[in-house]
Amino acid sequence: MDLRPLGRSGLSVPPFCFGGNVFGWTADEATSFALLDRLLETGFTFIDTADVYSRWAPGHQGGESEAVIGRWLKDRGARDRMTIATKVGMDMGQDPSGDGRKGLKASYIERAVEASLRRLQTDRIDLYQSHTDDAETPLAETLAAYDRLIRAGKVRAIGASNYSAARLREALAVAERETLPRYECLQPGYSLADREDYEAELEPLCREEGIGVISYFSLAAGFLTGKYRQAGAAAGRAREARVSAYLNPRGFAFLDLLDTVAREHGATPAQVAIAWLVARPGLTAPIASATSVTQLDEVLGGVRLALDPAASARLEAASRGSLKG
């Protein structure tokens, strides 16, 4: 498998990143271990998680995904064969002393990384990402905290998720001016169904600066699998609000085209959507999740799929901007 450089970090990763939000949530521990085993077996050894996963689930406190990954890493002795990315900054609620746990202040990052390391049962995080921008904390403070973690060997590289182009550009300028580590990777929402926000400003900035990109919602919350075919089809599902935005005439017409391209390639709609992202210039690896080994194998088939250039052009013309109604 050809690995891809992750920005200028010195890290090289497969062209696909597994989204670990499902671990300990919609995938129980046995299923999670089976998924991780298949990823290791196939060489797709890049995993993305976050400290907050899956705090939103009833009875969960956050850290469930990291803990499952940590138990698997220890059980399989696989740490040196995996690239582990996690994130900090989302609201984790209060700790037992009553202190808040969110944001990107140095004091919080230093506490949060230790908690993530304990859950992951490792001495280092390969890619530590700011999960969301924190406008109340100076960028220099955040980057200086990351600098100390890198110097201590606890973090190898840093990334940003959900940053605007303006704030990412500002962070890069601060890093250069203050001689601090820069964000080597961006994690934006991006898919065939929702292209406008990333392509308008973030994509040219990342390509110009040599920043790696790992896209989340690569299948548009499941819309690009083709399983939602009519208004109201996502009612009652966990991602109803996100999927419903695409359930409109333009979205349905695009699914018809996706079906056609999939048939032409002997593939599924999801595989075509993943293949298009893998081939996108400047995109390092799309992120996608699965809750069964069968689903994972389908996604990995998309990573290996090469789309005909004419088919890619048809998909791009039909999806320009966003399919949201």
C-alpha positions as a Markdown table, in Angstrom:
| # | Residue | x | y | z |
|---|---|---|---|---|
| 1 | Met | 0.0 | 0.0 | 0.0 |
| 2 | Asp | 1.3 | 3.5 | -0.8 |
| 3 | Leu | 1.4 | 5.6 | 2.3 |
| 4 | Arg | 0.8 | 9.4 | 2.1 |
| 5 | Pro | 2.7 | 12.1 | 4.0 |
| 6 | Leu | 0.6 | 13.8 | 6.7 |
| 7 | Gly | 1.5 | 17.4 | 6.1 |
| 8 | Arg | 5.2 | 18.1 | 7.0 |
| 9 | Ser | 4.9 | 16.1 | 10.2 |
| 10 | Gly | 7.2 | 13.2 | 9.1 |
| 11 | Leu | 4.3 | 10.8 | 9.6 |
| 12 | Ser | 3.1 | 8.7 | 6.7 |
| 13 | Val | -0.4 | 7.2 | 6.8 |
| 14 | Pro | -2.6 | 4.9 | 4.7 |
| 15 | Pro | -5.1 | 6.7 | 2.3 |
| 16 | Phe | -8.0 | 5.9 | 4.7 |
| 17 | Cys | -8.6 | 6.7 | 8.4 |
| 18 | Phe | -11.1 | 4.8 | 10.4 |
| 19 | Gly | -13.5 | 6.9 | 12.5 |
| 20 | Gly | -13.4 | 5.6 | 16.0 |
| 21 | Asn | -16.5 | 7.4 | 17.3 |
| 22 | Val | -18.4 | 4.0 | 17.1 |
| 23 | Phe | -16.1 | 2.2 | 19.5 |
| 24 | Gly | -18.0 | 1.5 | 22.8 |
| 25 | Trp | -21.1 | 3.2 | 21.4 |
| 26 | Thr | -22.8 | 1.6 | 18.3 |
| 27 | Ala | -20.0 | -1.0 | 18.2 |
| 28 | Asp | -19.7 | -3.0 | 21.4 |
| 29 | Glu | -16.3 | -4.1 | 22.6 |
| 30 | Ala | -16.3 | -7.5 | 20.8 |
| 31 | Thr | -17.3 | -5.8 | 17.5 |
| 32 | Ser | -14.8 | -3.0 | 18.0 |
| 33 | Phe | -12.0 | -5.5 | 18.5 |
| 34 | Ala | -13.1 | -7.3 | 15.3 |
| 35 | Leu | -13.0 | -4.1 | 13.4 |
| 36 | Leu | -9.6 | -3.1 | 14.7 |
| 37 | Asp | -8.3 | -6.6 | 13.9 |
| 38 | Arg | -9.4 | -6.2 | 10.3 |
| 39 | Leu | -7.8 | -2.8 | 10.0 |
| 40 | Leu | -4.5 | -4.2 | 11.3 |
| 41 | Glu | -4.8 | -7.2 | 9.0 |
| 42 | Thr | -5.4 | -5.1 | 5.9 |
| 43 | Gly | -2.8 | -2.5 | 6.7 |
| 44 | Phe | -5.3 | 0.4 | 7.1 |
| 45 | Thr | -3.8 | 1.3 | 10.5 |
| 46 | Phe | -4.8 | 4.9 | 10.9 |
| 47 | Ile | -7.5 | 5.5 | 13.6 |
| 48 | Asp | -9.1 | 8.8 | 14.6 |
| 49 | Thr | -10.9 | 9.3 | 17.9 |
| 50 | Ala | -11.5 | 12.0 | 20.5 |
| 51 | Asp | -11.7 | 12.3 | 24.2 |
| 52 | Val | -15.3 | 13.3 | 24.0 |
| 53 | Tyr | -16.4 | 10.1 | 22.2 |
| 54 | Ser | -19.1 | 9.0 | 23.2 |
| 55 | Arg | -20.3 | 11.4 | 25.9 |
| 56 | Trp | -23.6 | 12.1 | 24.1 |
| 57 | Ala | -24.8 | 8.5 | 24.6 |
| 58 | Pro | -27.0 | 7.8 | 27.7 |
| 59 | Gly | -24.8 | 6.7 | 30.6 |
| 60 | His | -21.6 | 7.7 | 28.9 |
| 61 | Gln | -19.1 | 10.2 | 30.3 |
| 62 | Gly | -16.7 | 10.5 | 27.3 |
| 63 | Gly | -13.5 | 8.6 | 26.8 |
| 64 | Glu | -15.3 | 5.3 | 25.9 |
| 65 | Ser | -13.8 | 5.1 | 22.4 |
| 66 | Glu | -10.2 | 5.8 | 23.6 |
| 67 | Ala | -10.6 | 3.2 | 26.3 |
| 68 | Val | -11.7 | 0.5 | 23.9 |
| 69 | Ile | -8.8 | 1.3 | 21.6 |
| 70 | Gly | -6.4 | 1.2 | 24.5 |
| 71 | Arg | -7.6 | -2.2 | 25.7 |
| 72 | Trp | -7.3 | -3.5 | 22.1 |
| 73 | Leu | -3.8 | -2.0 | 21.7 |
| 74 | Lys | -2.6 | -3.7 | 24.9 |
| 75 | Asp | -4.3 | -7.0 | 24.2 |
| 76 | Arg | -2.9 | -7.3 | 20.7 |
| 77 | Gly | 0.5 | -5.6 | 21.4 |
| 78 | Ala | -0.2 | -3.5 | 18.3 |
| 79 | Arg | 0.8 | 0.0 | 19.4 |
| 80 | Asp | 3.8 | 0.3 | 17.2 |
| 81 | Arg | 1.8 | -0.8 | 14.1 |
| 82 | Met | -0.9 | 1.8 | 14.5 |
| 83 | Thr | -1.2 | 5.6 | 13.9 |
| 84 | Ile | -3.4 | 7.0 | 16.6 |
| 85 | Ala | -5.1 | 10.4 | 16.3 |
| 86 | Thr | -7.3 | 11.8 | 19.0 |
| 87 | Lys | -8.7 | 15.2 | 19.8 |
| 88 | Val | -9.1 | 17.7 | 22.7 |
| 89 | Gly | -11.3 | 20.7 | 23.3 |
| 90 | Met | -15.0 | 19.6 | 23.2 |
| 91 | Asp | -17.0 | 19.9 | 26.4 |
| 92 | Met | -16.2 | 16.9 | 28.7 |
| 93 | Gly | -18.3 | 18.3 | 31.6 |
| 94 | Gln | -16.8 | 18.9 | 35.0 |
| 95 | Asp | -14.2 | 16.8 | 36.7 |
| 96 | Pro | -14.8 | 15.5 | 40.3 |
| 97 | Ser | -13.3 | 18.8 | 41.7 |
| 98 | Gly | -15.8 | 20.8 | 39.8 |
| 99 | Asp | -13.4 | 22.2 | 37.2 |
| 100 | Gly | -14.6 | 22.5 | 33.6 |
| 101 | Arg | -13.1 | 20.3 | 31.0 |
| 102 | Lys | -13.2 | 22.0 | 27.6 |
| 103 | Gly | -11.4 | 24.5 | 25.4 |
| 104 | Leu | -7.7 | 24.9 | 24.5 |
| 105 | Lys | -6.1 | 26.6 | 27.4 |
| 106 | Ala | -2.7 | 25.2 | 28.2 |
| 107 | Ser | -3.6 | 24.1 | 31.7 |
| 108 | Tyr | -6.5 | 22.0 | 30.3 |
| 109 | Ile | -4.6 | 20.5 | 27.4 |
| 110 | Glu | -1.9 | 19.4 | 29.8 |
| 111 | Arg | -4.6 | 17.6 | 31.9 |
| 112 | Ala | -6.5 | 16.2 | 29.0 |
| 113 | Val | -3.6 | 14.7 | 27.2 |
| 114 | Glu | -2.7 | 12.7 | 30.3 |
| 115 | Ala | -6.2 | 11.4 | 30.5 |
| 116 | Ser | -6.2 | 10.4 | 26.9 |
| 117 | Leu | -2.8 | 8.7 | 27.3 |
| 118 | Arg | -4.1 | 6.7 | 30.2 |
| 119 | Arg | -7.2 | 5.6 | 28.3 |
| 120 | Leu | -5.2 | 4.7 | 25.2 |
| 121 | Gln | -2.7 | 2.8 | 27.3 |
| 122 | Thr | 0.2 | 4.4 | 25.4 |
| 123 | Asp | 3.0 | 6.8 | 26.1 |
| 124 | Arg | 2.4 | 8.9 | 22.9 |
| 125 | Ile | -0.3 | 10.2 | 20.6 |
| 126 | Asp | 0.7 | 10.4 | 17.0 |
| 127 | Leu | -1.7 | 13.2 | 16.0 |
| 128 | Tyr | -3.2 | 15.4 | 18.7 |
| 129 | Gln | -5.9 | 17.7 | 17.3 |
| 130 | Ser | -7.8 | 20.7 | 18.5 |
| 131 | His | -11.3 | 19.4 | 18.1 |
| 132 | Thr | -12.8 | 22.9 | 17.6 |
| 133 | Asp | -11.5 | 26.4 | 17.7 |
| 134 | Asp | -11.3 | 28.2 | 21.0 |
| 135 | Ala | -11.5 | 31.9 | 20.3 |
| 136 | Glu | -11.2 | 32.8 | 24.0 |
| 137 | Thr | -7.7 | 31.3 | 24.3 |
| 138 | Pro | -4.7 | 32.9 | 22.5 |
| 139 | Leu | -3.4 | 30.7 | 19.7 |
| 140 | Ala | 0.1 | 31.2 | 21.0 |
| 141 | Glu | -0.9 | 29.7 | 24.4 |
| 142 | Thr | -2.5 | 26.6 | 22.7 |
| 143 | Leu | 0.5 | 26.1 | 20.4 |
| 144 | Ala | 3.0 | 26.5 | 23.2 |
| 145 | Ala | 1.2 | 23.8 | 25.2 |
| 146 | Tyr | 1.4 | 21.5 | 22.2 |
| 147 | Asp | 5.1 | 22.4 | 21.8 |
| 148 | Arg | 5.8 | 21.2 | 25.4 |
| 149 | Leu | 4.0 | 18.0 | 24.7 |
| 150 | Ile | 6.0 | 17.4 | 21.5 |
| 151 | Arg | 9.2 | 18.1 | 23.3 |
| 152 | Ala | 8.2 | 15.7 | 26.1 |
| 153 | Gly | 7.6 | 13.0 | 23.5 |
| 154 | Lys | 3.9 | 12.7 | 24.4 |
| 155 | Val | 2.7 | 14.0 | 21.0 |
| 156 | Arg | 4.3 | 13.6 | 17.6 |
| 157 | Ala | 2.3 | 16.1 | 15.5 |
| 158 | Ile | -0.7 | 18.4 | 15.9 |
| 159 | Gly | -3.8 | 19.1 | 13.9 |
| 160 | Ala | -6.9 | 21.3 | 13.8 |
| 161 | Ser | -10.5 | 20.2 | 13.3 |
| 162 | Asn | -13.5 | 22.5 | 12.5 |
| 163 | Tyr | -11.3 | 25.6 | 11.9 |
| 164 | Ser | -12.2 | 28.3 | 9.4 |
| 165 | Ala | -9.7 | 29.3 | 6.8 |
| 166 | Ala | -9.1 | 32.6 | 8.5 |
| 167 | Arg | -8.3 | 31.0 | 11.9 |
| 168 | Leu | -6.2 | 28.3 | 10.4 |
| 169 | Arg | -4.2 | 30.9 | 8.5 |
| 170 | Glu | -3.8 | 32.9 | 11.7 |
| 171 | Ala | -2.6 | 29.9 | 13.6 |
| 172 | Leu | 0.0 | 29.2 | 10.9 |
| 173 | Ala | 1.2 | 32.8 | 11.2 |
| 174 | Val | 1.5 | 32.6 | 15.0 |
| 175 | Ala | 3.4 | 29.3 | 14.8 |
| 176 | Glu | 5.9 | 30.9 | 12.4 |
| 177 | Arg | 6.3 | 34.1 | 14.3 |
| 178 | Glu | 6.7 | 32.4 | 17.7 |
| 179 | Thr | 8.7 | 29.5 | 16.4 |
| 180 | Leu | 6.1 | 27.0 | 17.6 |
| 181 | Pro | 4.8 | 23.8 | 16.0 |
| 182 | Arg | 2.2 | 24.4 | 13.4 |
| 183 | Tyr | -1.0 | 22.5 | 12.6 |
| 184 | Glu | 0.1 | 19.8 | 10.2 |
| 185 | Cys | -3.4 | 18.4 | 9.5 |
| 186 | Leu | -6.9 | 19.8 | 9.1 |
| 187 | Gln | -10.0 | 17.7 | 9.8 |
| 188 | Pro | -13.0 | 19.3 | 8.0 |
| 189 | Gly | -16.4 | 18.0 | 7.1 |
| 190 | Tyr | -16.2 | 17.1 | 3.4 |
| 191 | Ser | -17.9 | 14.8 | 1.0 |
| 192 | Leu | -19.5 | 14.6 | -2.5 |
| 193 | Ala | -22.7 | 15.9 | -0.9 |
| 194 | Asp | -21.1 | 18.9 | 0.8 |
| 195 | Arg | -18.2 | 20.5 | -1.0 |
| 196 | Glu | -18.6 | 24.2 | -0.8 |
| 197 | Asp | -17.2 | 25.1 | 2.7 |
| 198 | Tyr | -14.0 | 23.1 | 2.3 |
| 199 | Glu | -13.3 | 23.8 | -1.4 |
| 200 | Ala | -13.9 | 27.6 | -1.2 |
| 201 | Glu | -11.0 | 28.6 | 1.1 |
| 202 | Leu | -9.7 | 25.7 | 3.1 |
| 203 | Glu | -8.6 | 23.4 | 0.3 |
| 204 | Pro | -6.4 | 26.0 | -1.5 |
| 205 | Leu | -4.9 | 27.1 | 1.9 |
| 206 | Cys | -4.0 | 23.5 | 2.8 |
| 207 | Arg | -2.6 | 22.8 | -0.6 |
| 208 | Glu | -0.5 | 26.0 | -0.6 |
| 209 | Glu | 0.8 | 25.3 | 2.9 |
| 210 | Gly | 1.3 | 21.5 | 2.6 |
| 211 | Ile | -1.2 | 20.7 | 5.3 |
| 212 | Gly | -2.6 | 17.2 | 5.4 |
| 213 | Val | -6.4 | 16.8 | 5.3 |
| 214 | Ile | -8.5 | 14.0 | 6.8 |
| 215 | Ser | -12.2 | 14.5 | 6.0 |
| 216 | Tyr | -15.0 | 13.6 | 8.3 |
| 217 | Phe | -18.6 | 12.9 | 7.3 |
| 218 | Ser | -17.1 | 11.4 | 4.2 |
| 219 | Leu | -20.4 | 9.6 | 3.4 |
| 220 | Ala | -22.6 | 12.6 | 4.4 |
| 221 | Ala | -23.9 | 10.9 | 7.6 |
| 222 | Gly | -24.9 | 7.9 | 5.6 |
| 223 | Phe | -26.7 | 9.7 | 2.8 |
| 224 | Leu | -24.1 | 8.7 | 0.2 |
| 225 | Thr | -24.7 | 5.0 | 1.0 |
| 226 | Gly | -28.0 | 5.4 | -0.8 |
| 227 | Lys | -30.1 | 4.0 | 2.0 |
| 228 | Tyr | -32.1 | 7.2 | 2.4 |
| 229 | Arg | -34.3 | 7.6 | -0.7 |
| 230 | Gln | -37.3 | 9.7 | 0.3 |
| 231 | Ala | -38.2 | 12.6 | 2.6 |
| 232 | Gly | -38.5 | 11.4 | 6.1 |
| 233 | Ala | -36.4 | 8.3 | 5.5 |
| 234 | Ala | -34.0 | 9.2 | 8.3 |
| 235 | Ala | -36.8 | 9.9 | 10.9 |
| 236 | Gly | -35.9 | 8.6 | 14.3 |
| 237 | Arg | -32.3 | 7.9 | 13.4 |
| 238 | Ala | -29.3 | 9.3 | 15.3 |
| 239 | Arg | -28.2 | 11.5 | 12.4 |
| 240 | Glu | -31.7 | 12.5 | 11.2 |
| 241 | Ala | -31.0 | 16.3 | 11.3 |
| 242 | Arg | -27.8 | 15.9 | 9.1 |
| 243 | Val | -29.2 | 13.4 | 6.6 |
| 244 | Ser | -32.5 | 15.2 | 6.2 |
| 245 | Ala | -30.7 | 18.3 | 4.7 |
| 246 | Tyr | -29.9 | 16.2 | 1.6 |
| 247 | Leu | -33.4 | 14.7 | 1.2 |
| 248 | Asn | -34.5 | 17.0 | -1.6 |
| 249 | Pro | -34.9 | 16.8 | -5.4 |
| 250 | Arg | -31.2 | 17.6 | -6.2 |
| 251 | Gly | -30.0 | 15.1 | -3.6 |
| 252 | Phe | -32.2 | 12.3 | -4.9 |
| 253 | Ala | -31.1 | 13.1 | -8.5 |
| 254 | Phe | -27.5 | 12.8 | -7.4 |
| 255 | Leu | -28.2 | 9.4 | -5.8 |
| 256 | Asp | -29.5 | 8.2 | -9.1 |
| 257 | Leu | -26.2 | 9.3 | -10.8 |
| 258 | Leu | -24.3 | 7.7 | -8.0 |
| 259 | Asp | -26.1 | 4.5 | -8.6 |
| 260 | Thr | -25.3 | 4.6 | -12.3 |
| 261 | Val | -21.6 | 5.2 | -11.7 |
| 262 | Ala | -21.5 | 2.4 | -9.1 |
| 263 | Arg | -23.1 | 0.0 | -11.6 |
| 264 | Glu | -20.5 | 1.0 | -14.2 |
| 265 | His | -17.7 | 0.2 | -11.8 |
| 266 | Gly | -19.2 | -2.9 | -10.2 |
| 267 | Ala | -19.2 | -1.1 | -6.9 |
| 268 | Thr | -21.6 | 0.3 | -4.3 |
| 269 | Pro | -22.6 | 4.0 | -4.0 |
| 270 | Ala | -20.6 | 4.2 | -0.7 |
| 271 | Gln | -17.5 | 2.8 | -2.5 |
| 272 | Val | -17.8 | 5.4 | -5.3 |
| 273 | Ala | -18.1 | 8.2 | -2.7 |
| 274 | Ile | -15.0 | 7.1 | -0.9 |
| 275 | Ala | -13.0 | 6.5 | -4.1 |
| 276 | Trp | -13.8 | 10.1 | -5.2 |
| 277 | Leu | -12.3 | 11.4 | -2.0 |
| 278 | Val | -9.3 | 9.2 | -2.1 |
| 279 | Ala | -8.5 | 10.6 | -5.5 |
| 280 | Arg | -9.0 | 14.2 | -4.5 |
| 281 | Pro | -5.8 | 16.2 | -4.9 |
| 282 | Gly | -4.5 | 17.4 | -1.5 |
| 283 | Leu | -6.8 | 15.1 | 0.5 |
| 284 | Thr | -4.7 | 12.7 | 2.6 |
| 285 | Ala | -7.3 | 10.3 | 3.8 |
| 286 | Pro | -11.1 | 10.3 | 4.2 |
| 287 | Ile | -12.5 | 9.2 | 7.5 |
| 288 | Ala | -15.4 | 6.8 | 7.7 |
| 289 | Ser | -16.8 | 4.4 | 10.3 |
| 290 | Ala | -18.4 | 1.0 | 10.3 |
| 291 | Thr | -20.3 | -1.0 | 12.8 |
| 292 | Ser | -19.5 | -4.4 | 11.3 |
| 293 | Val | -16.6 | -6.1 | 9.5 |
| 294 | Thr | -18.9 | -6.5 | 6.4 |
| 295 | Gln | -19.5 | -2.7 | 6.3 |
| 296 | Leu | -15.7 | -2.1 | 6.9 |
| 297 | Asp | -14.8 | -4.3 | 4.0 |
| 298 | Glu | -17.2 | -2.4 | 1.7 |
| 299 | Val | -15.6 | 0.9 | 2.7 |
| 300 | Leu | -12.1 | -0.5 | 2.1 |
| 301 | Gly | -13.3 | -1.6 | -1.3 |
| 302 | Gly | -13.9 | 2.0 | -2.1 |
| 303 | Val | -10.4 | 3.0 | -1.0 |
| 304 | Arg | -9.1 | 0.5 | -3.5 |
| 305 | Leu | -11.5 | 1.6 | -6.3 |
| 306 | Ala | -10.2 | 3.7 | -9.2 |
| 307 | Leu | -12.9 | 5.8 | -10.8 |
| 308 | Asp | -13.0 | 6.5 | -14.5 |
| 309 | Pro | -12.0 | 10.1 | -15.1 |
| 310 | Ala | -15.2 | 10.7 | -17.1 |
| 311 | Ala | -17.3 | 9.3 | -14.2 |
| 312 | Ser | -15.5 | 11.6 | -11.7 |
| 313 | Ala | -16.2 | 14.6 | -13.9 |
| 314 | Arg | -19.9 | 13.7 | -14.0 |
| 315 | Leu | -20.0 | 13.4 | -10.2 |
| 316 | Glu | -18.2 | 16.7 | -9.7 |
| 317 | Ala | -20.5 | 18.5 | -12.1 |
| 318 | Ala | -23.7 | 17.2 | -10.4 |
| 319 | Ser | -22.5 | 17.8 | -6.8 |
| 320 | Arg | -20.9 | 21.3 | -7.2 |
| 321 | Gly | -21.4 | 23.4 | -4.0 |
| 322 | Ser | -23.7 | 21.4 | -1.7 |
| 323 | Leu | -26.6 | 19.1 | -2.0 |
| 324 | Lys | -28.3 | 20.5 | 1.1 |
| 325 | Gly | -31.7 | 21.9 | 0.5 |
